[in-house]
């Protein structure tokens, strides 16, 4: 009775439960058993499994050797019997070989051999613009009527595919290349003797429109039908011994039309330059001072005034002569001309003369609502500026100023021209009296 009670009761646990108000959950008996049965002498290896024994390795090698032996076949070599002469003759019997007959050459091959130095097609250089065999490149396809063919053949157009980047002149060369290949018996002229015209689908050429510009790109035109027409009134060019190139046109009426056209173009150019001369434009030139020193300036010219602005440089602080910014009204300018040309230095000196008394006198009159002040020719005084620049710039400036002066025709200019004419008359009279 007493033993049972002592075994069933766990006195240390009861004492701990009484002292701790917040007890941990009781451990199960299974956990206690696991802890009790664990041995500290046994340690688990990180590599699970055991090492293979030598017996297993030997068995595996025997299996592999058995598999290799199954693939090997043993053949017993036995010497063959010697064959008789008749058996050898049957095995290696002679065959009759037919003689080689030389191939006959065709007539075309014979003609090609005779004509080794054949002439080169003059339109072969335009073959690179053929778009029929191009991949990944934009192309254009047209139906071309060939007007140089006989009437029974020109009614059927020839389809030509060309790359879009080619020009009309190059496209004409490609058409002539294909025409020379298909119609080899027709004589053809150089590319410049032909032009592409707009055409109806029945082959009728539209003469109301000129031929396509040879310098334009093919991709610019999206027409389906075009006609290749030969220009009858072509230009004749020849060289003479004096190295002079001449051009003669066959048609006299065309020559007159071109002369009239050239005159009208010249008039248009003059009108254009006159209108542009009134616009402001700046030139970079050198002004020559009294001490003959050159200072770089910006010369601005317009229809209203002339401006002189010095160019600012970093070293201009220590310059001996400084140029101030000056502006003169265009009515005070009376003359502009080239006075010296330095061929060795490739420089040109030009002069602009102006009236220093412009706007400083007491006499005045009204012209269209704007007051203009002038002086009599006897009291007028004139000064000038000398500039130096490249020849082409100097000629452009002189032409621009002269055109402005001719359009404005101010009183100062008239007085200067009258004074200049009187001086020239005096010189003539003086020379006569001598």
Secondary structure, DSSP 8 states (H G I E B T S, - for coil): -HHHHHHH--HHHHHHHHH-SS------HHHHHHHHH--TT----SS-S----HHHHHHHHHHHHHHHHHT-------------HHHHHHHT--------------HHHHHHHH--S----TTGGGGGGB-TT-SSS-EEEEEEEETTS-TTTTTS-EEEEEETT-BHHHHHHHHHHHHHHH-TTS----GGGEEEEEB-TTS-B-TTS----TTSBGGG---SEEEEEE-SS-EEEEE-TTS-EEEEES-HHHHHHHHHHHHHHHHHHHHHHHHHHTS-EEEEEEEE-TT--EEEEEEEE-SSEEEEEE---GGGGG-SS----EEEEGGGEEEEEEEEEETTTTEEEEEEEEETTTT-SS-EEEETTEEEE---TTT--EEEEEEEE-HHHHHHHHHHHHHHHHHH--HHHHHHHHHHHHHHHHHHHHHHH-
